[in-house]
Amino acid sequence: MDRVRRFTGRVSVAYFTMEIAFDPAVPSYSGGLGILAGDAARSAADLGLPMVFVTLASRAGYLHQVVDAKGVQHDHPQPWDPAGMAEPLSAMIAVTIDGR
């Protein structure tokens, strides 16, 4: 732990991820990398590391997919409100993706 503490306060790490699984109630796209990011966040918090985790949050959510008895897939919207699961911070940035 002393090796970690000597960096605390001098080094900050930003972890950028497409999704992060920090609560089962938060919808995710596929889960694998989101689970890894969530585990990294929990470990960083347990160790008291100066890290911030940045992820995308779609208010539209993802699709809930159901396959019927004939094998046909049906997609249903699965909206959610990120504000109910996160604490807003005063810092804001804008990121241009595909010209938008």
C-alpha positions in Angstrom: 0.0 0.0 0.0 2.9 2.4 0.6 3.8 2.1 -3.1 0.3 3.3 -4.0 0.2 6.1 -1.4 3.4 7.8 -2.7 1.5 8.6 -5.9 -1.7 9.7 -4.3 -2.1 13.4 -4.7 0.5 13.7 -7.4 -1.0 11.5 -10.1 -4.6 11.6 -11.4 -6.0 9.0 -13.8 -9.0 9.4 -16.1 -10.5 6.0 -17.2 -12.6 6.4 -20.3 -15.0 3.6 -21.1 -18.0 3.1 -23.4 -20.0 1.6 -20.5 -19.5 1.0 -16.8 -21.3 -1.5 -14.7 -21.6 0.1 -11.3 -25.2 -0.9 -10.5 -27.3 -3.8 -11.9 -30.2 -1.3 -12.5 -28.1 0.6 -15.1 -28.7 -0.8 -18.6 -25.6 -1.8 -20.5 -24.8 -2.7 -24.1 -23.0 -5.9 -23.7 -21.5 -6.1 -20.2 -18.0 -7.5 -20.6 -15.9 -4.3 -20.7 -18.5 -2.6 -18.5 -18.0 -5.2 -15.8 -14.2 -4.7 -16.1 -14.6 -0.9 -15.8 -16.9 -1.3 -12.8 -14.4 -3.6 -11.1 -11.6 -1.2 -11.8 -13.7 1.7 -10.3 -14.4 -0.4 -7.2 -10.8 -1.3 -6.7 -9.7 2.3 -7.2 -12.2 3.4 -4.6 -11.1 0.7 -2.2 -7.5 1.8 -2.6 -8.2 5.5 -2.4 -6.7 6.2 -5.8 -7.2 9.6 -7.4 -9.2 8.3 -10.4 -12.2 9.6 -12.3 -14.3 7.3 -14.6 -15.9 8.8 -17.7 -18.5 6.9 -19.6 -21.4 7.4 -22.0 -24.9 7.5 -20.7 -27.8 7.3 -23.2 -31.1 8.6 -22.0 -32.7 6.5 -24.6 -31.2 3.4 -23.0 -30.8 0.3 -25.1 -33.2 -2.2 -26.6 -34.8 -5.0 -24.7 -34.8 -8.0 -27.0 -37.2 -10.8 -26.9 -37.4 -13.9 -29.2 -40.9 -15.3 -29.7 -41.9 -18.9 -30.1 -41.3 -18.7 -33.9 -37.7 -17.5 -33.4 -38.4 -13.9 -34.4 -36.6 -11.2 -32.5 -38.6 -8.2 -31.2 -36.9 -5.1 -29.9 -38.6 -2.9 -27.3 -37.3 0.5 -26.1 -35.7 0.4 -22.6 -35.4 4.1 -21.6 -33.8 5.2 -18.3 -32.9 8.4 -16.6 -29.1 8.6 -15.8 -29.9 11.5 -13.4 -31.5 9.0 -11.0 -28.2 7.0 -10.8 -25.6 9.7 -10.8 -24.5 12.9 -9.1 -24.2 15.9 -11.5 -20.8 17.6 -11.3 -20.1 21.2 -12.2 -17.4 20.3 -14.7 -18.6 19.9 -18.3 -16.9 19.1 -21.6 -18.1 18.8 -25.2 -16.9 16.0 -27.3 -17.4 16.0 -31.1 -18.3 12.5 -32.5 -18.8 12.1 -36.2 -19.1 15.8 -36.7 -21.8 16.2 -34.1 
